[in-house]
Amino acid sequence: MNSVEVNGVWKKFKLRTGRTDSFGKLLRFSTKNKTQQEQDFWALKDISFSVKRGESVGIVGTNGSGKSTLLKLLTKIMKPTKGEVVINGKVSALIELGAGFHPDFSGRDNIYVNGMMLGMTKKEIQDKFDEIVDFAEIESFIDVPLKYYSSGMQARLGFSVATSIEPEILIVDEVLTVGDAEFQKKCRTRIQGMVDTGTSLLLVSHGAGDIEAICQNALWINKGNMMMYGESSHVVSEYLGRDKSS
C-alpha cells in the first residue's frame, strides 16, 4: 500500500476581476454582480503520482506553480475540485512552523499545547520533552514567555516539536532555512534520519541541492501542470535548465 496517492487531481479557484472606485459600487458588486465579476482559475490540472512507504519525493516549480496548493490538498486543508487524494498513515506537516503557539505562554507550555495539537498525548510529550528542548537549543529560555523569543528561536522550537511525533508521512514546505547554518544542518540530518527509518517524505524547496540530496524522486509542476516525475537529479536538472531558458 502506498503512503500517498494523488489521482487525477484538479483544483479550481474563483478569481474576482472587477474593480470599484467607491464603497457604493463595491457594495453593488458584492451583492448583485458577483457571478459576473468572477473567473475560473485552475491552480492544479490533472496531477497524478504516488509515494511508497519510506520514499522521499521533492516538489519543484517556480512561485505560483501550484506547489502550496498541492500541499494544502495533501494535508486536507482543502479538497480537490476533481480527483482524489488518499493518505495512508499518520501525517506531520511542517508548513508553518509555530502555528498555534501563544506568545504569552512559556516555551514549556507551548511545547505541550503544540504537541497535543499535532496529536501527541501528554505522556508522549513528557517522554520527549528533554529531547525537544535540547534539539531546539532553548534550555535557558524554556520558562520565558514566547513573545520574548527571537523569530529564529520560535522556528527552531516549532521544528523540534513537529519532528518529534514520529510520523509515517512527513510533509515539509520550505523550512530547511530555519536558524543558522549549523542548525539547518541539524534539520537536514533529522529529516534524513526519519526517511532512513521508513518515514515517507514530501519536500517542497527552492534549494535544488536539498531536493537532490534528500529525495529519491521529484515532481515538477509548472502553472498547475505536471511537467515531469522521476529520479530527483534528472527532474531537477530539467527544471533548472528550463527555468534558465525562460
Rosetta blueprint (number, residue, H / E / L):
1 M L
2 N L
3 S L
4 V E
5 E E
6 V E
7 N E
8 G E
9 V E
10 W E
11 K E
12 K E
13 F E
14 K E
15 L E
16 R E
17 T L
18 G L
19 R L
20 T L
21 D L
22 S L
23 F H
24 G H
25 K H
26 L H
27 L H
28 R H
29 F H
30 S H
31 T H
32 K L
33 N L
34 K L
35 T H
36 Q H
37 Q H
38 E E
39 Q E
40 D E
41 F E
42 W E
43 A E
44 L E
45 K E
46 D E
47 I E
48 S E
49 F E
50 S E
51 V E
52 K L
53 R L
54 G L
55 E L
56 S E
57 V E
58 G E
59 I E
60 V E
61 G L
62 T L
63 N L
64 G L
65 S L
66 G L
67 K H
68 S H
69 T H
70 L H
71 L H
72 K H
73 L H
74 L H
75 T L
76 K L
77 I L
78 M L
79 K L
80 P L
81 T L
82 K E
83 G E
84 E E
85 V E
86 V E
87 I E
88 N L
89 G L
90 K L
91 V E
92 S E
93 A E
94 L E
95 I L
96 E L
97 L L
98 G L
99 A L
100 G L
101 F L
102 H L
103 P L
104 D L
105 F L
106 S E
107 G H
108 R H
109 D H
110 N H
111 I H
112 Y H
113 V H
114 N H
115 G H
116 M H
117 M H
118 L L
119 G L
120 M L
121 T L
122 K H
123 K H
124 E H
125 I H
126 Q H
127 D H
128 K H
129 F H
130 D H
131 E H
132 I H
133 V H
134 D H
135 F H
136 A H
137 E L
138 I L
139 E H
140 S H
141 F H
142 I L
143 D L
144 V L
145 P E
146 L H
147 K H
148 Y H
149 Y L
150 S L
151 S H
152 G H
153 M H
154 Q H
155 A H
156 R H
157 L H
158 G H
159 F H
160 S H
161 V H
162 A H
163 T L
164 S L
165 I L
166 E L
167 P L
168 E L
169 I E
170 L E
171 I E
172 V E
173 D E
174 E L
175 V L
176 L L
177 T L
178 V L
179 G L
180 D L
181 A H
182 E H
183 F H
184 Q H
185 K H
186 K H
187 C H
188 R H
189 T H
190 R H
191 I H
192 Q H
193 G H
194 M H
195 V H
196 D H
197 T L
198 G L
199 T L
200 S E
201 L E
202 L E
203 L E
204 V E
205 S L
206 H L
207 G L
208 A H
209 G H
210 D H
211 I H
212 E H
213 A H
214 I H
215 C L
216 Q L
217 N E
218 A E
219 L E
220 W E
221 I E
222 N E
223 K L
224 G L
225 N E
226 M E
227 M E
228 M E
229 Y E
230 G E
231 E E
232 S H
233 S H
234 H H
235 V H
236 V H
237 S H
238 E H
239 Y H
240 L H
241 G H
242 R H
243 D H
244 K H
245 S H
246 S L
